[in-house]
Amino acid sequence: MSEKTVFSRKIVDKALEANGIADVSKASIRQIVKVVCDIEKATGDEFVKMEMGVPGLPPAQVGVEAEIEALKNGCASIYPPIEGMPELKQQMSLFIKNFLDIKVSPESCVPTVGSMQASFAAFLTVGRRDAKKTKILFIDPGFPVQKQQLQMMGIPYETFDVFNYRGDALRAKLESYCKKGDIATIVYSSPNNPSWISFTDVELKIIGEIANTYDVVIIEDLAYFAMDFRKDYGKPGVPPFQPTVAKYTNKYVLLISASKAFSYAGQRIASLVISDTLYEMKFPDLRRFYAQEELGRAMIYGAVYALTSGTAYSAQYAFTAILKAANNGTYNFRNDILEYGKRAKQMKDIFVQNGFEIVYDSDMEEPVGDGFYFTVGYPGMTGGELLAELLYYGVSAITLDITGSDRQGLRACTSQMSQHKIDLLRDRAKLFNENHKK
């Protein structure tokens, strides 16, 4: 093609070939990151990067200061307790009460090396607690690396795109899988990565009732805690509270990450929050893999111990300080991250004004919120075709194909979008549309 692009097609194609990517629709987040870095290095020019959800805001200062102090006091020379620092566990328990209005004991709160380790440890235990329940069910679209984790473990999974099964329709869809008796766990995120829909209390109640009826454990990924900015979930002990399935079942594991809500991604710190009832439940089939049959102990002293022997001490001090400040109201973390919603609004407007469309544009009866992610497509193009073409225009993302979506388009992340990058996006989206509009 002869139209003007931002980057030479030859250079982009060479970078894709060098990284072994024959089909960009199947390329992982990190593969796209590597391709973009190679192109920038070869040309000296910059990309508009929307592919990776790395926080683009300063970390919570209270955490930084606490971690520095902990290191100065010598924590680096000491192995951390595998089950977590007592004060961290206490603050996480209080955080769950303050922001979800759920009671869970400190014992059931277990720090992990990011939510990636949390999900890995959860799959290794709740996914193997019953020899008859061999599969994991994903309510998609979702975070693609969780499926990669299951592939590494050899655990099979099922998946469906939830877009056409919102509200009461969700019950029959979940039952169609769970009634077979082989689903161990249901996994989802809310707000959802990548569509940014949020499950309603009606839907969460349905999920909880399915868990109770069919003996299924729910893994609720709250990576984007309080980031549905349409409501203010950021005040401790004051409604509204972050919606959660924990209101409707005691068969749950929550994943609470410091990466997005507190911009503390680099230190890889999160927490598993296991319901007290589930923590104490005994599953003889766990002895196939662990010395204990009590799920909570198998999770900590089996999975977490074997994976990393605990979580870095200094990061635990940071997380403790962050949670304590959020709990006592001296740190309004929601205010710090509202910037993502503002960026999403600008970016969506740019795309729509230049012939693109928002793929997941509605959330039940209202427009989808503005936050960390959104989805975008272009008429007449598959997600793979759109990404392949946008790379020539210096814009990167990932396709919805790898998220389990049935729809065509891309996931766009707002985190790395400074005002300079937004201005670049405006110019490049305009050029793209001029070259491709019918």
N, C-alpha and C positions, 0 to 999 in steps of 0.2 A: 504494500500500500504506500501511497506517496504523500499522505497528509503529514503535517507537522506534528511531532510528538516531543515530549520533554527529554526523553532518553532514547538513544539509538536502539533500534530493535535488535541490531546485531549484538550489542553489549548485554542487553537484557537476556536474550536467548542464550548467549554464551554462559552467563551466570546460572541460568536454570539448568543447562546441560552439565556444567561443572559440579552442581549440587545433586545431580542424579534425579532431577524432577522432570518427568515426561508429561505429567498431567497435574497442573496446579490445583485442580479441584480437590485433589487428595493430599495436597501438601500440608504438613503440620505447621503449627504456629512457629516453632523454632526453625523449621526449614525456610519459611518465608523470611524470618528475621535474618538468617544467614545470607540469603539471596540479596536482600536489600543492602546489607552491610557490604557485600562484595561489589555491588553496583556503585554505591556511594564511594567506596575506596578507589574504584577504577576510574570514576569520572570527576570526583571532587564536588559533585552536586548533591543536594539533599532530597530525601523522600518525605512525603507526608505519610507518617507511619500510623496505621490504624489496626495493625495485626495483633499486637501483644498488649495484654492488660497489665502492664507495669504501672504502678501508681505514679502520677505526674505532679504530686504535691509534696511539700516538705513533711518529714515524719513528725509524729507527735513529740513535741519537745520534752514533755515530762518523761517520756520513755527514754529518750536519748540521754537526758541528765541522770536518770536512775541507772542506766546501763553503764555509763562512764564511771559513776561512783562505785558500782559493784565490781567493776574490773580493777579499779584502784584499790579496793579492799581485798583483792586476792581471790575472787571467785573462780578465776580461770584455772587455778591449780587444783580445783576440787571437782570430783564427779558430781553431777546433779542427781537428785533423787529421781528414779525412773517415773514414779507416780506424780512428780511435780512438787514444787515448793509449797508448803502448807499455806502461806499467805496468798500465793497466786490462786490456789484452789479455792480459798475462802472468797477472794475477790471475784472470781469467775462465778461462783455460786450466787453471790450477791448481785452481780451483773445480770444473770439470768432472771432473778427475781425482779430487779428494777426495770429491765427493758423488755422482757417477755411475759412478766407476771406468772412465772412458773417456779415452783420450788424443786430444787435438786440439791443434794448434799455435796459438800466440798469433795468428798471421796470420789464422787462420780464425774468430777471434772479433771481431765487429764491433758496436760500440755503436750503438744506435738511439734515436729519440725514442719510447720506450715500445715495447711489443710490437705496438701498432697499426701503427707504421711498419715494424717488423720483418716482420710478415705482409704488409703492402703491398709492400715491396721484394722479399720472397720470391716473391709471386705474379707480380710484374713480370718476374722472371728465370726461376725454375724452372718457372713456368707457361707460359713462352714459349720454352723452350729447343729445342723440337722442333715444327715446323709441323704434324706429323701428330697430335701429342698436344695437343688443344685444350681439354680439360675438367679440372676439379678435382673430386675426390670427398671429401665430408665424411662422416666417421663421426659421426653425430649421436646425441643432441642436442649443440648446440654454441653458440659465441658468435655471435650473429646479425650483428654488424657485419662479420665477415669475409666473409659473403656479400654484404653491401652494398658492400664494397670491390670484389669481383668484378663486381658489377653496374656500378659506376663504370667499370671497365676494359673491360667488354664481354666478359668471359671466362665462358663457360657452366660450370655445375657440376651434379653429381649429389649425391644425399644419401640416407641411410637411417638409421633409428633402430636402434641397435645392441642394444637391450635383448633382443630375441629371437634374437640371433646371437652370444651370448657363447661363449667357449671354442672348441672345434674347429669349431663352426658358422660362425665368422667367416671361415674360409678360403674356403668355397664362395661365401659372399656377396660377398666382395671379388673373387674370381675372376670372378663373373658380370658385374662391371663392367670389370675390367682386361683380360679376354681380348679385348675389342672393340678394344683398341689405341689408344684415344683419351684415356686418363686420364694426365695429366702428373704429378699430385700427389695424395696422400692427406693429409687434414688431420684432426687430432683433438686433444683436450686430455685429460690424465690427471694428477691427478684431473680428472674431467670437470665442466665447467661446462655444464649446471646439475645433472646427476643425482648427481654426486659419486662415481660409480663409478670404480674404478681398474683399468686393464688389468693382467692377470697377465703373468708372463714367458712363459707359453704363448701368450697372445694377441699379445704384442709380437713373439715369434719368428715367428708366422704373418704378421704385418704386414711384418716384415723380409724374410721369404722371398718374399712377394708382390712387394715392391719389387725384389728381385733378379731374380725370374723375368720380370716384365713391364716392367722399366726404368721404375719409378715412383719419384719422390722423395717421401719422407715429411716432412711438416712437423709436428713434435711440439711442441705448445704446452704448455710447462711453467710457465704463469702461476702455478700453485698449488704451487710447488716444495716438496717435503717436507711438504705439508699434509694428506696422508693420515695422520692421527695414530694410526692403528692400529699403525703401526710407527714407530720412531725413525730417520728418515733425516737427522738433524741433526748427526751427529758426523763431523768431517773424517777421511777415510782409514780409517774403521771401518765394516764392514758392520752392518746392511743399507744398501745404496745405493739412491737414487731409481731405480726401474725406468725403463728407456728402450729404445726401439727401436734405439738406436745400438749395442747389444750384438749386433745380428743383421743389420745392413746398413751399408754405407758410403754409402748414398744417402739422407742425412738432413739436415734443417735443424732445429735446436732453437731455440725462442724462450724466453729466460730473462729474466724481468721482475723489477725491483726493487719493483714496486708492492705486491704482496700479501705475499710472504715477508719483505720488509724494510720494509714500510709506508712506502715512499718514492714514492708515486704522483704527488704534486704536481709533481715535477721531471721527469717523463716520461723515464725512463731504463731501458733494457733492452739485450739483446744478441742478435744473431744468432750462432748457433754452427753453422758449416757443416763437414761432415766434410772432412778434408784431401783425400780422394780426389775428392769432388764439387767442392770449391773449384778444383782444378786441371784438371777435365775441360773439354774444349773442345766447344762446340756451334755449328757454323756458322750455324744458324738464329738465334742470338742477334744476329747482325749485321743482322738486320732492324730492330733497335731500338737497338743499342749499337755502340760502336767496337771492343769486345773480344768475343771468342768464348769466352774462359776464364770460367767461370761466376762464380767469386769476384770477379774484377776487374769483370765486368759488374754484379754486385750492388753493389759499393762505388762504383766510379767512373762507373757508369751510373745505377742506380736510387737509391741513397742520396744521391748527389751532387745529382741533379736534384730530389729530394724536399725535402731540408733542408740540403744542404751540410754534413752532419755533425750531431753532437749537442752540446748546450751543454757548454762546457768545465767549468763549476763542477759540474754534475751528474756528469760523468765522474770528477772528483776524489772526489766523494761515493761513487760506486759502487765506485771503486777501494778506498777505505778500508773500506767495508762488506765487500767480498769478501776483502780481506786479513785483516780481523779474524775472519771466518768460517773462512778457511783455516788460520789459526794457532790457532784454538780459543778465542780470547778473547771471541768474540761468538757465543752460542748462539741463533741467530735463531729456531729452532723453539720454544724456551721462551717467547719473546715473543709468539708467535701462537697458542699453545694455547688462548687465550681464545675463539677462534672456535668450537672444538669444544665448549667448555662452554656457550656461548650456543646452539648448534644443539641440544644435548640438551634444554635448557630449553624452547626454542621448539617443538620436535617434540612434547614431552610436552604442552604447552599445546594444540596443535592436535588431537592424538589424543584427549585428554580431552574435547574439545568437538566431537566428531563428524566431524572431518576425517580424512583418510588421507594417508600418505606415498606418493607416486606411484611413485617409484623407491626401493623399500624394501629391495631386496636387491642384493648385489654378489657374483655367483656363488653360493657356498655359505654366505655369511655376510651379516649385516645391513650395509647401506651405512654407511660411516663418518660421523662427525659433524665438520663443518668449515665452510668458508666459505659453501657453498650447500646447500640441500636442496629437495625438491619436495613440493608439497602440493595436495590436491584435496578436493572435498566431494561426497558422493554425490548423483547426479542433476543435477549442474551441469557444463557445459563450462568450460574455462579462462576463456573470455571472459565467460561468465555470472558465474562466481565473482569475477573481478576487478572487473567492473562493480558487483556488489553489495557487495564488500568496501570499495570506495572510499567508500560511504555510511557505513561503520563506521570510517573513518579508518585503513585498512590498505592499503598499496600494494605491488605486486609487478609482475612481467611474466608473460605467459602462456607456456606451453610451446610454443604454436603457432609463435612466432617463433624458436624454437631448433632447429627441425627435428624435434621430437619427434612421434611418432604418438599420444602419450597426452594426456589432458586434465588440466589442472591449472595450477599456477603455480610459478615459480621464486622461492624466498625466500632473501634474503641476510642473513647474521647480522651484517654489519660495523657497521651503525649502531645496533645494539641494545644500548643501555645497560640497566642493571637497571631504571631507570625506564620505559624503552620496553617491556621484557619484561613489567613489571607492567601497563602499558597494554594490551599484546597479550592478556594473560590476561583482562582485563575485556571487551575488545571481541570476542574469540573466543567468550566465554561468551554475550554478548548476541546475536551473530550466530547461534549455534547454537540459542538459545532461540527465535529468530524463524523458523528454517528447518528445524528437525528435524521429521521426519515423525511 
